[in-house]
Amino acid sequence: MDSALPTTSATAAQHASPAGGSTPGSEWWRSAVIYQIYPRSFADANGDGLGDLPGITSRLGALQELGVDAIWLSPFMTSPQKDAGYDVADYCDVDPIFGTLADFDAMTAAAHAAGIRVIVDLVPNHSSSAHRWFQEALAAGPGSAERARYMFRDGKGEHGEIAPNNWESVFGGPAWTRVTEADGTPGQWYLHIFDSSQPDFDWTNPWVREQFRDILRFWLDRGVDGFRVDVAHGMIKADGLPDYTPPAEGGSMGGASAGVALEPGISTGPASWPETAPYWGQDGVHEIYRDWHELLATYDGDRVLCAEAWVDPLDKMALWVRPDEMQQAFNFPYLETPWNAADLKSVIGESLRAFAQVGAPSTWVLSNHDVVRHASRLALTEENPQGYGVGPNTPGQPDRALGLQRARAATALMLSLPGGAYLYQGEELGLPEVIDLPDDARQDPTWFRTNHERYGRDGCRVPIPWEAGHPAYGFNTTGASWLPQPDDWNDYSRDAQAGIPGSTLELYRTLLRLRREHALGLGSIAWIEGAPDTILALTNGAVTVVANTGADDIAVPSSLSDSAVLVASGPFDGSTIHGDTTVWFTTPSTLPVA
């Protein structure tokens, strides 16, 4: 394990948290690189095969060396774990499988000592059915204040036997479940946009709003620097809960707790939902975030709210990050864009335009715990709808070498862009999706809910490798692993790459260092005119970026012939940019830019 973190160092000083707020326009979150930790799979201190908070603390030194500004932790709060922690049973405690509140406090203190901020996941659309609030609602009965916490409704039909409306769950099947009342008779129905174990809160209830203010304060008082808000486009439903039949084309999934698009039309992705869906993107959600914005503003240090809001188009997504609401929103259209120069130029330009209109930074992302790792996804040769996952029988199997080549190039492009950026644990090692997991080892509910037709998300959640030749590649000292690790991951291990020129780890370290040195996150871009169709060429201040998304080599443009090479995502001889390669140059004094 890494040694204890120093309290002062050159790296820590570069990333030190400010004592107070920043001047408008220079807040840390506008340009931050945030590293997502999936706690189950990051580092396991007690050897039980599940990652935990002490494990995270023990490995913070590696993230300090990588050069990230903050960490975001996927859910670690008390939960029955029916949906990987996105079914919360206690919002103000740590699930024992991850440790204790004292472990959380120690981790936060260690992160802050290293100049790394801490963002936690918050799941406000729904709780676990095991939550005390829901159990009290069941016991209290119809018409009670306790029932009013959630979306309980009487059924239709002579005996209330028909669900209140026709809404479908993201996980498939009806979005309503009927309860049995205390006297044993069939009773009311409750809404669950996701699983039946995840009842939706009624956010028109002032009691619910005050409870979540208290939850925000609880974690802010413990020193967290912000919240990533799950299903930030949910919470408010249309008045009257009208029937709605989604279009019958598949699509993308709607986030961490959304799991997967199971059947055509049962998804929350931007491509498949019109603006009229009565349970997504209702105007009332913005009042909630204005209230939260005001609460966070009472704390020092520029606290941040990041929206997981699957809404389309980008102009609508930008509404979540107006000056009095949230600070960031995940740019899912960018994540879903293929490795194609024209498409990338379009989404980058549209993103910068849409977010600039509301004074917010764009936030770039290529991988997370819900999507096929981009080292595999970018080399798939057939369509792979979001949430389906990749397994042995998936059509269009990725070529591992090509996928890594494209992933490195795509990351080099992403980290040159102004705004914030999110990295997913293990991508700095070049980890591919784990495709050949044994069927009996799979744990994602998607695998079971689709009768083994869709592999789901397990392949991107396998515990990451730290040390070659060690038990569980250094994930722990016992060799236990909640998902089996591949036999060929020694070369991907962090210690096998550290200090090795050309390794993916060293590429990431170099990119992050240069991004920081040249203040690219706070910069602005200009497109270089006259680039071939497969080339994306831009300047961001002192850095010029050329990304070759095609298979053919291209000559370095004559305008850059005298420029210094800062970094290349792959082999580069100074004169030829190979296919699927991105190169950063120093910007010459004159360039034909748009």
C-alpha positions in Angstrom: 0.0 0.0 0.0 1.1 3.6 -0.5 2.7 5.3 2.3 1.0 7.9 4.4 0.3 11.2 2.6 2.5 14.2 3.3 0.7 17.3 4.7 2.9 19.5 2.5 4.6 19.0 -0.8 4.9 20.6 -4.2 2.0 18.6 -5.5 -0.2 19.3 -2.5 0.5 23.0 -2.7 -0.6 23.1 -6.3 -3.9 21.5 -5.4 -4.5 23.0 -2.0 -8.1 23.8 -1.1 -8.7 27.6 -0.8 -9.5 28.9 2.6 -12.5 30.8 1.3 -14.4 31.5 -1.9 -12.7 32.3 -5.2 -13.4 35.3 -7.3 -16.3 34.8 -9.8 -15.1 33.0 -12.9 -12.1 31.3 -11.3 -13.8 28.8 -8.9 -12.0 25.5 -8.7 -14.8 23.5 -10.2 -14.7 25.4 -13.4 -11.5 23.6 -14.5 -11.2 20.7 -12.1 -10.3 17.2 -13.0 -12.4 14.9 -10.8 -11.6 11.3 -10.3 -14.5 8.9 -9.8 -14.0 6.2 -7.2 -16.3 3.2 -7.3 -15.7 2.2 -3.6 -16.4 -1.5 -4.1 -13.6 -1.8 -6.6 -10.9 0.7 -5.7 -9.0 -0.7 -2.8 -9.8 -3.2 0.0 -8.1 -2.7 3.3 -9.7 -5.5 5.3 -9.4 -8.2 2.6 -13.0 -9.3 2.4 -13.1 -8.7 -1.4 -15.0 -5.4 -1.3 -13.3 -2.1 -1.5 -13.8 0.2 1.5 -13.1 3.7 2.8 -9.8 2.8 4.6 -8.7 1.3 1.3 -9.4 4.6 -0.4 -7.4 6.5 2.2 -4.4 4.1 1.8 -4.3 4.9 -2.0 -4.8 8.6 -2.0 -1.1 9.1 -2.6 -1.5 7.6 -6.0 -4.2 10.1 -6.9 -2.1 13.0 -5.6 0.7 11.8 -7.9 -1.7 11.5 -10.8 -2.6 15.1 -10.4 -6.4 15.2 -9.9 -8.2 18.0 -8.1 -11.0 16.1 -6.5 -12.5 12.6 -6.0 -16.1 11.7 -6.4 -17.3 8.6 -4.4 -20.1 6.5 -5.7 -22.6 5.6 -2.9 -21.2 4.4 0.4 -24.2 5.2 2.6 -26.2 2.5 4.4 -28.1 0.4 1.9 -29.4 -3.1 1.3 -27.3 -3.0 -1.9 -30.1 -4.1 -4.2 -29.0 -1.4 -6.6 -25.3 -1.0 -5.7 -26.0 1.5 -3.0 -28.4 3.7 -5.0 -31.1 2.4 -2.7 -30.3 4.3 0.5 -31.6 3.3 3.8 -29.8 5.9 5.9 -28.5 9.1 4.3 -26.4 10.0 7.3 -24.3 7.0 7.9 -21.7 4.7 6.2 -22.7 1.2 5.2 -20.7 -1.3 7.3 -19.3 -3.0 4.2 -17.4 0.3 3.5 -16.5 1.2 7.0 -17.7 3.8 9.5 -18.2 7.6 9.8 -14.9 7.8 11.5 -13.3 6.1 8.4 -15.0 8.7 6.2 -13.7 11.5 8.3 -10.2 10.1 8.2 -10.4 9.8 4.5 -11.7 13.3 4.0 -9.0 14.7 6.2 -6.3 12.8 4.3 -7.7 13.9 1.0 -7.8 17.6 2.0 -4.2 17.3 3.4 -3.2 16.2 -0.1 -5.1 19.1 -1.7 -7.8 16.8 -3.1 -11.4 17.8 -2.6 -14.2 15.2 -1.8 -17.5 15.0 -3.6 -20.1 12.4 -2.5 -23.1 10.9 -4.3 -26.6 12.0 -3.3 -29.7 10.0 -4.3 -32.7 12.3 -3.7 -35.3 10.9 -6.1 -36.0 7.8 -4.1 -34.9 5.9 -1.0 -34.7 2.3 -0.2 -37.9 0.6 0.8 -36.0 -0.4 3.9 -35.6 3.2 4.9 -37.2 4.0 8.3 -39.2 6.8 6.6 -40.8 4.3 4.2 -41.5 1.7 6.8 -43.2 4.3 8.9 -45.3 5.3 5.9 -46.4 1.7 5.4 -47.4 1.4 9.0 -49.2 4.8 9.3 -51.7 4.1 6.5 -53.6 6.2 3.9 -53.9 9.9 4.5 -51.2 10.1 7.0 -48.3 12.6 7.1 -45.9 9.6 6.8 -47.5 8.4 3.6 -47.2 12.0 2.2 -43.4 11.6 2.2 -43.7 9.3 -0.8 -45.8 9.0 -4.0 -48.7 7.0 -2.6 -51.9 7.0 -4.6 -55.2 5.2 -4.6 -55.7 2.8 -7.5 -58.3 2.9 -10.2 -61.1 0.4 -10.8 -64.0 -0.7 -8.5 -61.6 -2.0 -5.8 -58.5 0.1 -6.6 -57.0 -2.8 -8.3 -55.7 -0.9 -11.3 -52.4 1.2 -11.0 -52.9 5.0 -10.8 -51.4 5.4 -14.3 -49.6 3.4 -17.1 -46.0 4.5 -16.3 -43.3 1.9 -16.8 -40.3 1.5 -14.6 -36.9 2.0 -16.0 -36.1 -1.5 -14.9 -39.1 -2.9 -16.8 -42.7 -3.6 -15.7 -45.1 -1.2 -14.0 -43.8 1.8 -12.1 -46.3 1.1 -9.3 -46.6 -1.5 -6.6 -49.6 -2.1 -4.5 -49.2 -2.4 -0.7 -51.0 -4.6 1.8 -52.4 -2.5 4.6 -52.1 -3.3 8.3 -55.5 -5.1 8.3 -54.4 -7.4 5.5 -56.4 -5.8 2.7 -55.0 -4.6 -0.6 -54.2 -1.0 -0.3 -52.7 2.0 -2.0 -50.0 2.0 -4.7 -46.6 3.7 -4.5 -44.5 5.0 -7.4 -41.1 3.7 -8.1 -39.6 5.0 -11.4 -36.8 2.5 -10.7 -37.0 -0.8 -8.8 -39.9 -1.6 -6.5 -37.4 -1.4 -3.6 -36.8 2.3 -4.5 -39.9 4.3 -3.7 -40.0 7.8 -5.1 -40.2 10.7 -2.7 -42.9 13.3 -3.1 -40.9 16.5 -3.6 -43.9 18.7 -3.3 -43.9 17.9 0.4 -42.1 20.6 2.5 -41.1 17.8 5.0 -39.1 16.0 2.3 -37.3 19.2 1.3 -36.3 20.0 4.9 -35.0 16.5 5.5 -32.7 16.8 2.5 -31.5 20.2 3.6 -30.5 18.5 6.9 -28.7 15.7 4.9 -26.8 18.3 2.9 -25.7 20.1 6.1 -24.7 16.8 7.7 -22.1 16.0 5.0 -21.1 19.6 4.5 -20.4 19.9 8.2 -18.1 16.9 7.8 -16.1 18.7 5.2 -17.4 17.5 1.8 -16.8 19.8 -1.0 -19.9 19.0 -3.0 -22.4 16.5 -4.2 -23.0 14.6 -7.4 -26.8 14.4 -7.7 -28.2 11.2 -9.0 -31.2 11.5 -11.4 -31.1 15.3 -11.1 -33.7 15.5 -13.8 -36.2 13.5 -11.7 -37.9 14.3 -8.4 -40.7 16.4 -9.7 -43.5 14.7 -11.6 -46.2 16.4 -13.8 -49.3 17.5 -12.1 -52.0 14.9 -12.2 -49.5 12.1 -13.0 -50.9 11.7 -16.6 -50.6 8.5 -18.6 -47.6 8.4 -20.8 -46.4 5.9 -23.4 -42.7 6.4 -24.4 -41.6 6.0 -28.0 -40.7 2.4 -28.9 -37.1 2.9 -29.9 -34.4 1.8 -27.4 -32.0 4.2 -26.1 -29.7 5.2 -23.3 -30.0 4.6 -19.7 -30.6 7.3 -17.2 -27.8 7.1 -14.8 -26.3 5.2 -12.0 -29.6 4.2 -10.3 -31.3 3.8 -13.6 -29.5 0.6 -14.3 -30.2 -0.1 -17.9 -32.6 0.4 -20.7 -34.3 -3.0 -20.6 -36.9 -2.8 -23.3 -37.6 -0.4 -26.2 -38.7 2.9 -24.8 -37.9 2.0 -21.2 -34.9 4.2 -20.7 -33.9 7.7 -19.5 -31.4 8.6 -22.1 -31.7 11.8 -24.0 -32.0 10.2 -27.4 -35.2 8.4 -26.6 -37.3 10.7 -24.3 -39.2 13.7 -25.6 -39.6 16.7 -23.4 -43.1 15.7 -22.5 -42.2 12.7 -20.4 -44.1 13.6 -17.2 -41.4 12.2 -14.8 -38.2 13.8 -16.3 -37.0 17.3 -16.6 -40.0 19.1 -15.1 -39.6 22.7 -14.4 -40.1 22.3 -10.6 -36.7 20.6 -10.1 -35.0 24.0 -10.6 -36.6 25.4 -7.5 -35.0 22.6 -5.5 -31.6 23.3 -6.8 -31.9 27.1 -6.3 -32.6 26.3 -2.6 -29.6 23.9 -2.4 -27.4 26.5 -4.1 -28.3 29.0 -1.4 -27.6 26.5 1.3 -24.2 25.6 -0.1 -23.3 29.3 -0.4 -23.4 29.5 3.4 -20.3 27.3 3.5 -16.8 28.5 2.4 -14.6 27.0 -0.3 -16.9 27.1 -3.4 -19.0 23.9 -2.7 -20.3 22.3 -5.8 -23.4 20.5 -7.1 -23.0 18.3 -10.2 -26.1 17.2 -12.1 -26.6 13.7 -13.5 -29.3 15.1 -15.8 -30.1 13.0 -18.9 -31.9 15.8 -20.9 -31.6 16.8 -24.5 -30.8 19.1 -26.2 -27.7 20.7 -24.6 -29.5 24.0 -24.3 -32.0 22.3 -22.0 -29.2 20.6 -20.0 -27.6 24.0 -19.4 -30.7 25.0 -17.5 -29.4 22.9 -14.6 -26.3 25.0 -14.3 -27.6 28.5 -14.4 -25.8 30.9 -12.0 -28.3 30.3 -9.1 -28.5 26.5 -9.5 -25.9 23.8 -9.9 -22.3 24.3 -10.9 -21.8 21.3 -13.2 -23.7 18.8 -15.4 -22.3 15.7 -16.9 -22.0 16.0 -20.6 -23.5 12.7 -21.7 -23.9 13.7 -25.4 -20.1 14.1 -25.5 -19.6 10.7 -23.9 -21.9 9.1 -26.5 -20.2 10.7 -29.5 -18.3 8.3 -31.7 -14.6 8.7 -32.5 -15.2 10.8 -35.5 -13.8 14.3 -36.1 -17.0 15.9 -37.5 -19.2 14.6 -34.8 -16.7 15.6 -32.1 -16.3 19.1 -33.4 -20.1 19.5 -33.5 -20.7 18.3 -29.9 -17.7 20.2 -28.5 -18.8 23.4 -30.2 -22.5 23.0 -29.2 -21.5 22.2 -25.6 -19.3 25.2 -25.2 -22.0 27.5 -26.7 -24.8 26.1 -24.6 -23.0 26.2 -21.3 -21.4 29.6 -22.0 -24.8 31.1 -22.4 -25.5 30.5 -18.8 -22.0 31.3 -17.6 -21.2 27.7 -16.7 -18.3 25.4 -17.8 -18.8 22.4 -19.9 -17.9 19.1 -18.1 -16.4 16.4 -20.2 -16.5 12.7 -19.5 -15.6 9.5 -21.4 -16.2 6.6 -18.9 -18.0 5.9 -15.6 -19.4 3.0 -13.6 -22.4 2.6 -15.9 -20.9 2.6 -19.3 -18.6 0.3 -21.3 -15.0 1.5 -20.6 -14.0 3.7 -23.5 -10.8 1.6 -24.1 -13.3 -1.0 -25.4 -16.3 1.1 -26.4 -14.4 3.1 -29.0 -13.4 -0.1 -30.8 -16.8 -1.8 -30.9 -17.8 -2.4 -34.5 -21.6 -2.8 -34.0 -24.1 -0.7 -32.1 -24.1 -1.4 -28.3 -27.0 0.5 -26.7 -26.1 2.1 -23.3 -26.5 -0.4 -20.5 -26.4 -3.6 -22.6 -22.8 -4.2 -21.7 -20.3 -6.4 -23.5 -19.8 -10.1 -23.0 -18.6 -13.1 -25.0 -21.6 -13.2 -27.2 -21.8 -9.5 -27.9 -21.7 -8.7 -31.7 -18.8 -6.5 -32.9 -16.2 -7.5 -30.3 -13.6 -4.7 -29.7 -10.0 -5.1 -30.8 -8.1 -4.4 -27.5 -5.1 -2.7 -29.1 -7.2 -0.5 -31.3 -9.5 0.4 -28.4 -6.6 1.5 -26.2 -5.1 3.5 -29.0 -8.3 5.4 -29.5 -9.0 5.7 -25.8 -5.6 7.4 -25.2 -6.2 9.7 -28.2 -9.7 10.6 -27.0 -8.5 11.3 -23.5 -5.7 13.6 -24.9 -8.4 15.5 -26.8 -10.8 15.7 -23.8 -8.2 17.0 -21.4 -7.2 19.8 -23.8 -10.7 21.3 -23.6 -11.8 24.2 -21.4 -14.1 23.3 -18.5 -14.1 20.4 -16.0 -13.3 16.8 -16.7 -14.2 13.5 -15.0 -12.0 10.4 -15.0 -13.2 7.0 -14.0 -10.9 4.8 -11.8 -8.7 2.6 -13.9 -8.9 4.4 -17.1 -5.5 6.0 -16.4 -4.2 2.4 -16.5 -5.9 1.8 -19.9 -8.2 -0.8 -18.5 -10.5 -2.5 -21.0 -14.0 -3.7 -20.3 -13.8 -7.2 -18.8 -15.7 -9.2 -21.3 -15.2 -12.8 -20.3 -16.6 -12.8 -16.8 -18.0 -16.2 -15.9 -21.8 -16.2 -16.0 -22.1 -17.4 -12.4 -19.9 -14.5 -11.3 -22.1 -11.7 -12.7 -23.9 -9.6 -10.2 -25.5 -6.7 -12.1 -29.3 -7.0 -11.8 -29.5 -6.3 -15.6 -28.1 -9.8 -16.2 -30.9 -11.4 -14.2 -33.7 -9.1 -15.2 -33.1 -9.8 -18.9 -32.8 -13.5 -18.5 -29.1 -13.3 -19.3 -29.7 -11.5 -22.6 -27.8 -8.3 -21.6 -24.5 -8.3 -19.7 -25.0 -5.0 -18.0 -22.3 -3.1 -16.1 -20.2 -5.6 -14.3 -17.4 -5.4 -16.9 -16.5 -1.8 -16.0 -16.7 -2.5 -12.2 -14.1 -5.2 -11.7 -11.6 -4.2 -9.0 -8.6 -2.4 -10.4 -5.0 -3.6 -10.4 -2.3 -1.9 -8.3 0.7 -4.3 -8.2 1.6 -7.0 -10.6 2.1 -10.4 -9.2 0.3 -9.6 -5.9 -2.9 -11.2 -4.6 -5.8 -9.5 -6.4 -3.1 -7.3 -8.1 -2.8 -5.4 -4.8 -6.5 -4.7 -4.5 -6.0 -6.3 -1.1 -3.6 -8.8 0.5 -5.9 -11.8 0.5 -6.7 -12.2 -3.2 -10.5 -12.0 -2.6 -12.4 -10.0 -5.2 -16.2 -9.5 -5.4 -15.9 -9.8 -9.2 -13.1 -11.9 -10.6 -10.1 -10.1 -12.2 -8.7 -11.2 -15.5 -5.6 -13.4 -15.6 -3.7 -11.0 -17.9 -3.9 -7.7 -15.9 -0.2 -7.7 -14.7 0.8 -5.3 -17.4 -2.1 -3.0 -16.6 -1.1 -2.7 -12.9 -0.1 0.7 -11.6 3.4 -0.4 -10.5 4.1 -2.0 -13.9 3.4 1.4 -15.6 4.8 3.9 -13.1 7.8 5.6 -14.5 7.6 3.8 -17.8 7.8 6.2 -20.8 4.8 5.7 -23.1 2.6 3.9 -20.5 -1.0 5.0 -20.2 -0.4 6.0 -16.6 2.5 8.3 -17.6 0.5 9.7 -20.4 -2.3 10.7 -18.0 0.2 12.2 -15.6 1.7 14.2 -18.4 -1.6 15.4 -19.8 -2.8 16.5 -16.3 0.4 18.3 -15.6 0.4 20.2 -18.9 -3.3 20.9 -18.6 -2.6 22.5 -15.2 0.6 24.4 -16.3 -1.2 25.9 -19.3 -4.5 26.6 -17.5 -6.4 24.8 -20.3 -9.4 24.3 -18.1 -9.9 28.0 -17.9 -9.0 28.7 -21.5 -11.0 29.0 -24.7 -10.6 27.2 -28.0 -10.4 28.2 -31.7 -10.7 25.8 -34.5 -7.9 25.5 -37.1 -9.2 26.0 -40.6 -8.5 23.7 -43.5 -8.1 20.5 -41.6 -8.8 17.2 -43.4 -12.1 15.5 -42.7 -10.6 13.0 -40.2 -8.7 15.7 -38.3 -9.9 17.7 -35.4 -7.5 20.7 -34.9 -7.8 23.4 -32.3 -5.9 25.8 -30.2 -6.4 26.5 -26.5 -4.1 29.3 -25.6 -0.5 28.2 -25.8 -1.4 24.7 -26.8 -2.4 23.4 -30.3 -4.1 20.1 -30.5 -4.4 17.8 -33.5 -6.4 14.7 -33.2 -6.4 12.2 -36.1 -9.6 10.2 -35.8 -9.0 8.3 -39.0 -6.9 5.2 -39.8 -4.5 6.8 -42.2 -1.4 8.7 -41.3 -1.2 12.5 -41.9 1.7 14.8 -42.2 2.2 17.4 -39.5 0.8 20.7 -40.9 3.5 23.0 -42.1 2.2 25.7 -39.8 3.3 23.5 -36.9 6.6 22.3 -38.3 8.6 24.6 -36.0 6.4 24.0 -32.9 7.6 22.0 -29.9 5.8 18.7 -29.2 4.3 18.7 -25.7 2.8 15.2 -25.7 1.5 12.6 -28.0 -1.0 9.9 -27.2 0.9 7.3 -29.3 4.2 6.9 -31.2 5.2 10.1 -32.9 8.3 10.8 -35.1 7.8 14.6 -35.3 6.6 14.6 -38.9 3.7 12.1 -39.2 0.6 11.8 -37.0 -0.5 8.2 -37.1 -4.2 7.2 -37.2 -6.1 7.3 -33.9 -3.5 9.6 -32.3 -3.7 13.0 -30.7 -0.7 15.4 -30.4 -0.3 18.6 -28.4 2.1 21.3 -29.8 3.1 24.7 -28.7 0.9 27.2 -30.5 2.8 29.2 -33.1 2.4 32.9 -33.4 0.1 32.7 -36.4 -2.4 30.0 -37.2 -5.4 30.1 -39.6 -8.1 29.7 -37.0 -11.9 30.1 -37.2 
